[in-house]
Amino acid sequence: MMSGEKPSVAIIGGGISGLVCAARLSQLGITHSTVFDTGKRAPGGRCSSRFISIEGKLHVFDHAVQFFSVSDPRFAKIVSFLHNKGAVKVWSGKIVRLKLGQKASEVKNLQAFIGTRGMQSVPECLSGLVHLEGNKWVSNVHWEPSMKKWKVDDHGWYDYLVIAHNGKCAARLMADAGAPMIHNLLKVKFGPVLLPKTNIMQLCSLWVLIFALPRKIEVDFDGAFVEHSDISWIGNNTSKYNTENQMQCWTIISTKTFGANHKVPQEFIPPSKEKEVICLLLNGFAEITGIKRDLVAPCFTKVQLWGAANPLNILQDEECVFQASHNVGICGDWLVSPSVEGAAISGLALAEVISRHVNGERRDVGLKKGLEPVETEAIGAFPTNKSLFFKPAK
Ligand SMILES: Cc1cc2nc3c(=O)[nH]c(=O)nc-3n(C[C@H](O)[C@H](O)[C@H](O)COP(=O)(O)OP(=O)(O)OC[C@H]3O[C@@H](n4cnc5c(N)ncnc54)[C@H](O)[C@@H]3O)c2cc1C
């Protein structure tokens, strides 16, 4: 970078971590950053919603994040901003725990936030603060040491590169990019149970079923953490978004074990597997809610497999990764906690590290740290209180 030149940053991934990173960079005076995201309709990654027209009416379904909670004051500031912009609200719905054959118990002391028009409102609002190149799949990045710059596909040269996604794609993207230490950290394994003493990122897979019932069924909750072999969460999108509606729109999230037992290529789900998963999850729904199976007769169903759904381990002690010699960093939920809050905190932290680097600090962050198990109960069950969900301060 020539003196006086403004640093440019390419951020690969427009989920919460990438968007927050770009927005914070801009606040810190680094305004030439571009977020590249594959999202065809919108950015947001795993924090997104589907809007589906059924019988001529548009219905919102949250098909990954169901709600989020706040425990870190830095994230509280972001949520307050989103609230002022009308993008989030408190969810006053009743959230319970459901165990087979037992009475539902209400989850107390949980302040849950949701988007105002589906969880999608959160990334939508954040994307208004950044320069976003949507519907862009970045397939090649390369570090040129003589220029100290990153080439990003045919989008040009950037002073900094941020990897704001994980999974096989991130590992592949960085394999021959010229930053082997970063590539090493992005290597990934999959499975429902964390391998003992592993220092490799491990992700689980989850199935999500969204479905609409033509008529309401009576249950005494709006969202439920579920203890069942197939299901970890069920949520009522209709009551959540107070939609005036005859229909009832539901989301079911599977357990990690179910995700692993029924894993197929997520882009090419065989129709027979789709049918099987829908049937098993609807059976589970009827069983756990005590609603007769023949009343659970949807007029719409759609399944999705999140192959790289949630991390089972996270980075020790640091909130992001940065290699000072190569102007490259990583942010994402898997560095802090598998949640919207974790992703946001990681994006914030990396923006601040890059800003300090621009101002002359030459310090690596997180490069040589190990990974530690996520301290939550089942993945697919989300924050119920601070101690359960947030990575404890050391
Ligand atoms: C089923 C499910 C339910 C969940 N429920 C909750 C919940 O209720 N509460 C909660 O707090 N958390 C929940 N989570 C976790 C939460 O979704 C994540 O922690 C958070 O959204 C991760 O954000 P991120 O920015 O780290 O990654 P992502 O959201 O994965 O963002 C990465 C982005 O990068 C893009 N990308 C990838 N490769 C490329 C490329 N080569 N070029 C361009 N773009 C690329 C992807 O398309 C994606 O948009 C849930 C997750 C799942 C899967």
The ligand as an ORCA input file, in Angstrom:
! r2SCAN-3c Opt
* xyz 0 1
  C     -30.418    -24.766     11.476
  C     -29.694    -23.689     12.249
  C     -30.357    -23.005     13.249
  C     -29.696    -21.998     13.970
  N     -30.384    -21.334     14.951
  C     -29.778    -20.350     15.647
  C     -30.511    -19.599     16.616
  O     -31.690    -19.811     16.836
  N     -29.846    -18.621     17.283
  C     -28.543    -18.320     17.032
  O     -28.010    -17.386     17.647
  N     -27.826    -19.020     16.118
  C     -28.409    -20.024     15.415
  N     -27.714    -20.710     14.474
  C     -26.300    -20.391     14.269
  C     -26.138    -19.120     13.395
  O     -26.892    -19.291     12.223
  C     -24.684    -18.918     13.008
  O     -23.880    -18.978     14.166
  C     -24.407    -17.576     12.329
  O     -25.459    -17.177     11.488
  C     -23.102    -17.729     11.555
  O     -22.751    -16.545     10.849
  P     -21.383    -16.504     10.036
  O     -21.245    -15.151      9.447
  O     -20.269    -16.976     10.916
  O     -21.490    -17.604      8.888
  P     -22.603    -17.863      7.682
  O     -23.907    -17.416      8.163
  O     -22.385    -19.262      7.332
  O     -22.092    -16.880      6.548
  C     -21.152    -17.243      5.562
  C     -21.595    -16.653      4.228
  O     -20.539    -16.822      3.284
  C     -21.083    -17.184      2.041
  N     -20.039    -17.847      1.256
  C     -19.487    -19.074      1.470
  N     -18.551    -19.313      0.549
  C     -18.489    -18.220     -0.256
  C     -17.716    -17.874     -1.416
  N     -16.784    -18.690     -1.907
  N     -17.932    -16.669     -2.019
  C     -18.871    -15.805     -1.520
  N     -19.631    -16.087     -0.424
  C     -19.436    -17.269      0.190
  C     -22.247    -18.107      2.423
  O     -23.178    -18.230      1.384
  C     -22.816    -17.356      3.633
  O     -23.773    -16.402      3.229
  C     -28.348    -21.692     13.696
  C     -27.694    -22.360     12.657
  C     -28.363    -23.335     11.933
  C     -27.656    -24.025     10.780
*
